Amino acid sequence: MDIMDTIKQQIADNDIILYMKGSPNAPQCGFSMRASQAIMACGQRFAYVDILSNPEIRTNLPKYANWPTFPQLWVKGELVGGCDIITEMHESGELKPLIDAAVAEEG
């Protein structure tokens, strides 16, 4: 499977997925830490991909997403944005309803 197909499948198979540096419990940069903490504060499970241990994804996801930086949050196949957007949505109260709705649609 080519890397673009892998990325497409990860996004399709996971209602909430965060592409980040490190893991939510051990982030490898401040932006990934803030983004994962905001998502974890919503109280729902989410998938993540450590781009540091997946260099092909790190190289190709910006092309796929047309978004140059990490982290990247995807919900229901749509790119939500990076750290600043995730943090702002969390602070304004917009992130939790988005995350909760994605999880509710699963069931």
MODELLER restraints for C-alpha pairs under 7 A, 6 or more apart:
rsr = mdl.restraints
at = mdl.atoms
rsr.add(forms.Gaussian(group=physical.xy_distance, feature=features.Distance(at['CA:3:A'], at['CA:56:A']), mean=6.89, stdev=0.5))
rsr.add(forms.Gaussian(group=physical.xy_distance, feature=features.Distance(at['CA:3:A'], at['CA:57:A']), mean=6.88, stdev=0.5))
rsr.add(forms.Gaussian(group=physical.xy_distance, feature=features.Distance(at['CA:11:A'], at['CA:17:A']), mean=6.76, stdev=0.5))
rsr.add(forms.Gaussian(group=physical.xy_distance, feature=features.Distance(at['CA:11:A'], at['CA:74:A']), mean=6.95, stdev=0.5))
rsr.add(forms.Gaussian(group=physical.xy_distance, feature=features.Distance(at['CA:11:A'], at['CA:77:A']), mean=5.57, stdev=0.5))
rsr.add(forms.Gaussian(group=physical.xy_distance, feature=features.Distance(at['CA:12:A'], at['CA:77:A']), mean=5.85, stdev=0.5))
rsr.add(forms.Gaussian(group=physical.xy_distance, feature=features.Distance(at['CA:14:A'], at['CA:47:A']), mean=6.52, stdev=0.5))
rsr.add(forms.Gaussian(group=physical.xy_distance, feature=features.Distance(at['CA:15:A'], at['CA:75:A']), mean=5.43, stdev=0.5))
rsr.add(forms.Gaussian(group=physical.xy_distance, feature=features.Distance(at['CA:15:A'], at['CA:76:A']), mean=4.60, stdev=0.5))
rsr.add(forms.Gaussian(group=physical.xy_distance, feature=features.Distance(at['CA:15:A'], at['CA:77:A']), mean=6.92, stdev=0.5))
rsr.add(forms.Gaussian(group=physical.xy_distance, feature=features.Distance(at['CA:15:A'], at['CA:102:A']), mean=6.15, stdev=0.5))
rsr.add(forms.Gaussian(group=physical.xy_distance, feature=features.Distance(at['CA:16:A'], at['CA:46:A']), mean=5.16, stdev=0.5))
rsr.add(forms.Gaussian(group=physical.xy_distance, feature=features.Distance(at['CA:16:A'], at['CA:47:A']), mean=6.10, stdev=0.5))
rsr.add(forms.Gaussian(group=physical.xy_distance, feature=features.Distance(at['CA:16:A'], at['CA:74:A']), mean=5.82, stdev=0.5))
rsr.add(forms.Gaussian(group=physical.xy_distance, feature=features.Distance(at['CA:16:A'], at['CA:75:A']), mean=4.62, stdev=0.5))
rsr.add(forms.Gaussian(group=physical.xy_distance, feature=features.Distance(at['CA:16:A'], at['CA:76:A']), mean=6.49, stdev=0.5))
rsr.add(forms.Gaussian(group=physical.xy_distance, feature=features.Distance(at['CA:17:A'], at['CA:46:A']), mean=5.81, stdev=0.5))
rsr.add(forms.Gaussian(group=physical.xy_distance, feature=features.Distance(at['CA:17:A'], at['CA:47:A']), mean=4.57, stdev=0.5))
rsr.add(forms.Gaussian(group=physical.xy_distance, feature=features.Distance(at['CA:17:A'], at['CA:48:A']), mean=5.17, stdev=0.5))
rsr.add(forms.Gaussian(group=physical.xy_distance, feature=features.Distance(at['CA:17:A'], at['CA:73:A']), mean=5.94, stdev=0.5))
rsr.add(forms.Gaussian(group=physical.xy_distance, feature=features.Distance(at['CA:17:A'], at['CA:74:A']), mean=5.31, stdev=0.5))
rsr.add(forms.Gaussian(group=physical.xy_distance, feature=features.Distance(at['CA:17:A'], at['CA:75:A']), mean=6.62, stdev=0.5))
rsr.add(forms.Gaussian(group=physical.xy_distance, feature=features.Distance(at['CA:18:A'], at['CA:47:A']), mean=6.32, stdev=0.5))
rsr.add(forms.Gaussian(group=physical.xy_distance, feature=features.Distance(at['CA:18:A'], at['CA:48:A']), mean=4.54, stdev=0.5))
rsr.add(forms.Gaussian(group=physical.xy_distance, feature=features.Distance(at['CA:18:A'], at['CA:49:A']), mean=6.40, stdev=0.5))
rsr.add(forms.Gaussian(group=physical.xy_distance, feature=features.Distance(at['CA:18:A'], at['CA:71:A']), mean=6.77, stdev=0.5))
rsr.add(forms.Gaussian(group=physical.xy_distance, feature=features.Distance(at['CA:18:A'], at['CA:72:A']), mean=5.66, stdev=0.5))
rsr.add(forms.Gaussian(group=physical.xy_distance, feature=features.Distance(at['CA:18:A'], at['CA:73:A']), mean=4.53, stdev=0.5))
rsr.add(forms.Gaussian(group=physical.xy_distance, feature=features.Distance(at['CA:18:A'], at['CA:74:A']), mean=6.32, stdev=0.5))
rsr.add(forms.Gaussian(group=physical.xy_distance, feature=features.Distance(at['CA:19:A'], at['CA:48:A']), mean=5.63, stdev=0.5))
rsr.add(forms.Gaussian(group=physical.xy_distance, feature=features.Distance(at['CA:19:A'], at['CA:49:A']), mean=4.89, stdev=0.5))
rsr.add(forms.Gaussian(group=physical.xy_distance, feature=features.Distance(at['CA:19:A'], at['CA:50:A']), mean=6.32, stdev=0.5))
rsr.add(forms.Gaussian(group=physical.xy_distance, feature=features.Distance(at['CA:19:A'], at['CA:51:A']), mean=6.48, stdev=0.5))
rsr.add(forms.Gaussian(group=physical.xy_distance, feature=features.Distance(at['CA:19:A'], at['CA:70:A']), mean=6.79, stdev=0.5))
rsr.add(forms.Gaussian(group=physical.xy_distance, feature=features.Distance(at['CA:19:A'], at['CA:71:A']), mean=5.34, stdev=0.5))
rsr.add(forms.Gaussian(group=physical.xy_distance, feature=features.Distance(at['CA:19:A'], at['CA:72:A']), mean=5.09, stdev=0.5))
rsr.add(forms.Gaussian(group=physical.xy_distance, feature=features.Distance(at['CA:19:A'], at['CA:73:A']), mean=6.46, stdev=0.5))
rsr.add(forms.Gaussian(group=physical.xy_distance, feature=features.Distance(at['CA:20:A'], at['CA:32:A']), mean=5.48, stdev=0.5))
rsr.add(forms.Gaussian(group=physical.xy_distance, feature=features.Distance(at['CA:20:A'], at['CA:49:A']), mean=6.22, stdev=0.5))
rsr.add(forms.Gaussian(group=physical.xy_distance, feature=features.Distance(at['CA:20:A'], at['CA:50:A']), mean=5.37, stdev=0.5))
rsr.add(forms.Gaussian(group=physical.xy_distance, feature=features.Distance(at['CA:20:A'], at['CA:51:A']), mean=5.89, stdev=0.5))
rsr.add(forms.Gaussian(group=physical.xy_distance, feature=features.Distance(at['CA:20:A'], at['CA:70:A']), mean=5.93, stdev=0.5))
rsr.add(forms.Gaussian(group=physical.xy_distance, feature=features.Distance(at['CA:20:A'], at['CA:71:A']), mean=4.45, stdev=0.5))
rsr.add(forms.Gaussian(group=physical.xy_distance, feature=features.Distance(at['CA:20:A'], at['CA:72:A']), mean=6.72, stdev=0.5))
rsr.add(forms.Gaussian(group=physical.xy_distance, feature=features.Distance(at['CA:21:A'], at['CA:27:A']), mean=6.01, stdev=0.5))
rsr.add(forms.Gaussian(group=physical.xy_distance, feature=features.Distance(at['CA:21:A'], at['CA:28:A']), mean=5.16, stdev=0.5))
rsr.add(forms.Gaussian(group=physical.xy_distance, feature=features.Distance(at['CA:21:A'], at['CA:29:A']), mean=6.30, stdev=0.5))
rsr.add(forms.Gaussian(group=physical.xy_distance, feature=features.Distance(at['CA:21:A'], at['CA:32:A']), mean=5.95, stdev=0.5))
rsr.add(forms.Gaussian(group=physical.xy_distance, feature=features.Distance(at['CA:21:A'], at['CA:50:A']), mean=5.29, stdev=0.5))
rsr.add(forms.Gaussian(group=physical.xy_distance, feature=features.Distance(at['CA:21:A'], at['CA:51:A']), mean=5.55, stdev=0.5))
rsr.add(forms.Gaussian(group=physical.xy_distance, feature=features.Distance(at['CA:21:A'], at['CA:52:A']), mean=5.70, stdev=0.5))
rsr.add(forms.Gaussian(group=physical.xy_distance, feature=features.Distance(at['CA:22:A'], at['CA:28:A']), mean=4.78, stdev=0.5))
rsr.add(forms.Gaussian(group=physical.xy_distance, feature=features.Distance(at['CA:22:A'], at['CA:50:A']), mean=4.97, stdev=0.5))
rsr.add(forms.Gaussian(group=physical.xy_distance, feature=features.Distance(at['CA:22:A'], at['CA:52:A']), mean=6.62, stdev=0.5))
rsr.add(forms.Gaussian(group=physical.xy_distance, feature=features.Distance(at['CA:23:A'], at['CA:50:A']), mean=6.12, stdev=0.5))
rsr.add(forms.Gaussian(group=physical.xy_distance, feature=features.Distance(at['CA:24:A'], at['CA:33:A']), mean=6.87, stdev=0.5))
rsr.add(forms.Gaussian(group=physical.xy_distance, feature=features.Distance(at['CA:24:A'], at['CA:36:A']), mean=5.41, stdev=0.5))
rsr.add(forms.Gaussian(group=physical.xy_distance, feature=features.Distance(at['CA:27:A'], at['CA:33:A']), mean=5.18, stdev=0.5))
rsr.add(forms.Gaussian(group=physical.xy_distance, feature=features.Distance(at['CA:31:A'], at['CA:71:A']), mean=6.85, stdev=0.5))
rsr.add(forms.Gaussian(group=physical.xy_distance, feature=features.Distance(at['CA:31:A'], at['CA:83:A']), mean=5.60, stdev=0.5))
rsr.add(forms.Gaussian(group=physical.xy_distance, feature=features.Distance(at['CA:32:A'], at['CA:71:A']), mean=5.54, stdev=0.5))
rsr.add(forms.Gaussian(group=physical.xy_distance, feature=features.Distance(at['CA:32:A'], at['CA:83:A']), mean=6.96, stdev=0.5))
rsr.add(forms.Gaussian(group=physical.xy_distance, feature=features.Distance(at['CA:34:A'], at['CA:83:A']), mean=6.80, stdev=0.5))
rsr.add(forms.Gaussian(group=physical.xy_distance, feature=features.Distance(at['CA:35:A'], at['CA:83:A']), mean=5.12, stdev=0.5))
rsr.add(forms.Gaussian(group=physical.xy_distance, feature=features.Distance(at['CA:35:A'], at['CA:86:A']), mean=6.00, stdev=0.5))
rsr.add(forms.Gaussian(group=physical.xy_distance, feature=features.Distance(at['CA:35:A'], at['CA:87:A']), mean=6.34, stdev=0.5))
rsr.add(forms.Gaussian(group=physical.xy_distance, feature=features.Distance(at['CA:38:A'], at['CA:87:A']), mean=6.34, stdev=0.5))
rsr.add(forms.Gaussian(group=physical.xy_distance, feature=features.Distance(at['CA:38:A'], at['CA:90:A']), mean=5.99, stdev=0.5))
rsr.add(forms.Gaussian(group=physical.xy_distance, feature=features.Distance(at['CA:42:A'], at['CA:96:A']), mean=5.02, stdev=0.5))
rsr.add(forms.Gaussian(group=physical.xy_distance, feature=features.Distance(at['CA:51:A'], at['CA:57:A']), mean=6.21, stdev=0.5))
rsr.add(forms.Gaussian(group=physical.xy_distance, feature=features.Distance(at['CA:51:A'], at['CA:58:A']), mean=5.03, stdev=0.5))
rsr.add(forms.Gaussian(group=physical.xy_distance, feature=features.Distance(at['CA:62:A'], at['CA:68:A']), mean=4.79, stdev=0.5))
rsr.add(forms.Gaussian(group=physical.xy_distance, feature=features.Distance(at['CA:62:A'], at['CA:69:A']), mean=6.87, stdev=0.5))
rsr.add(forms.Gaussian(group=physical.xy_distance, feature=features.Distance(at['CA:70:A'], at['CA:82:A']), mean=6.26, stdev=0.5))
rsr.add(forms.Gaussian(group=physical.xy_distance, feature=features.Distance(at['CA:71:A'], at['CA:82:A']), mean=5.29, stdev=0.5))
rsr.add(forms.Gaussian(group=physical.xy_distance, feature=features.Distance(at['CA:71:A'], at['CA:83:A']), mean=6.17, stdev=0.5))
rsr.add(forms.Gaussian(group=physical.xy_distance, feature=features.Distance(at['CA:72:A'], at['CA:81:A']), mean=5.56, stdev=0.5))
rsr.add(forms.Gaussian(group=physical.xy_distance, feature=features.Distance(at['CA:72:A'], at['CA:82:A']), mean=4.81, stdev=0.5))
rsr.add(forms.Gaussian(group=physical.xy_distance, feature=features.Distance(at['CA:73:A'], at['CA:79:A']), mean=6.05, stdev=0.5))
rsr.add(forms.Gaussian(group=physical.xy_distance, feature=features.Distance(at['CA:73:A'], at['CA:80:A']), mean=5.48, stdev=0.5))
rsr.add(forms.Gaussian(group=physical.xy_distance, feature=features.Distance(at['CA:73:A'], at['CA:81:A']), mean=5.64, stdev=0.5))
rsr.add(forms.Gaussian(group=physical.xy_distance, feature=features.Distance(at['CA:73:A'], at['CA:82:A']), mean=6.36, stdev=0.5))
rsr.add(forms.Gaussian(group=physical.xy_distance, feature=features.Distance(at['CA:74:A'], at['CA:80:A']), mean=5.53, stdev=0.5))
rsr.add(forms.Gaussian(group=physical.xy_distance, feature=features.Distance(at['CA:75:A'], at['CA:102:A']), mean=6.84, stdev=0.5))
rsr.add(forms.Gaussian(group=physical.xy_distance, feature=features.Distance(at['CA:76:A'], at['CA:102:A']), mean=6.42, stdev=0.5))
rsr.add(forms.Gaussian(group=physical.xy_distance, feature=features.Distance(at['CA:89:A'], at['CA:95:A']), mean=4.92, stdev=0.5))
rsr.add(forms.Gaussian(group=physical.xy_distance, feature=features.Distance(at['CA:90:A'], at['CA:96:A']), mean=6.94, stdev=0.5))
